[in-house]
Amino acid sequence: MIEETIEVKDGEAITYEVVETRHGPVISELEEEVLSLRWTALEATTELEAVIDINKATN
């Protein structure tokens, strides 16, 4: 668990516990099942490497 503080304008800050799984943070805590969300935009990719290789191509 990660403890995060949410600043509230003109009010007291709220402390919130974020539960994380290997798939990402839990976004819904239902009684029957727990849902987590994985954001793939944060994962490393090789697109930039491919563009650099294309720019270096000589034939």
C-alpha positions as CSV (number, residue, x, y, z in Angstrom):
1,M,0.0,0.0,0.0
2,I,1.1,3.5,-0.8
3,E,-0.2,6.4,1.3
4,E,-0.9,9.6,-0.7
5,T,-2.0,13.0,0.4
6,I,-4.6,14.8,-1.6
7,E,-4.4,18.6,-1.1
8,V,-7.9,20.2,-0.9
9,K,-8.3,23.9,-1.8
10,D,-9.5,25.8,1.2
11,G,-9.7,22.6,3.3
12,E,-7.8,20.0,5.1
13,A,-5.6,17.5,3.1
14,I,-7.0,14.0,2.8
15,T,-4.8,11.0,3.3
16,Y,-5.7,8.1,0.9
17,E,-4.2,4.6,0.8
18,V,-3.6,3.3,-2.7
19,V,-3.4,-0.4,-3.1
20,E,-1.3,-1.6,-6.0
21,T,-1.1,-5.0,-7.7
22,R,1.4,-6.2,-10.3
23,H,-1.2,-5.0,-12.9
24,G,-1.4,-1.5,-11.5
25,P,-3.3,0.4,-8.8
26,V,-6.7,-0.8,-7.7
27,I,-9.5,1.3,-9.2
28,S,-12.5,-0.5,-7.7
29,E,-12.9,-2.3,-4.5
30,L,-16.1,-4.4,-5.0
31,E,-17.0,-7.2,-2.6
32,E,-16.8,-9.9,-5.3
33,E,-13.8,-8.7,-7.2
34,V,-11.0,-6.2,-7.3
35,L,-10.2,-4.3,-10.5
36,S,-6.9,-2.8,-11.2
37,L,-5.7,-0.6,-14.1
38,R,-2.4,-0.9,-16.0
39,W,-1.4,2.1,-18.0
40,T,0.8,0.9,-20.9
41,A,1.8,4.4,-21.9
42,L,4.4,4.3,-19.1
43,E,6.1,1.2,-20.4
44,A,9.3,1.5,-22.4
45,T,9.0,1.0,-26.2
46,T,11.4,0.9,-29.1
47,E,9.7,3.3,-31.6
48,L,12.3,6.0,-31.0
49,E,15.1,3.5,-31.6
50,A,13.5,2.5,-34.9
51,V,13.2,6.1,-36.1
52,I,16.9,6.7,-35.3
53,D,17.9,3.6,-37.2
54,I,15.8,4.8,-40.2
55,N,17.6,8.2,-40.1
56,K,20.9,6.4,-40.2
57,A,20.0,4.2,-43.2
58,T,22.2,4.7,-46.2
59,N,20.7,2.6,-49.0
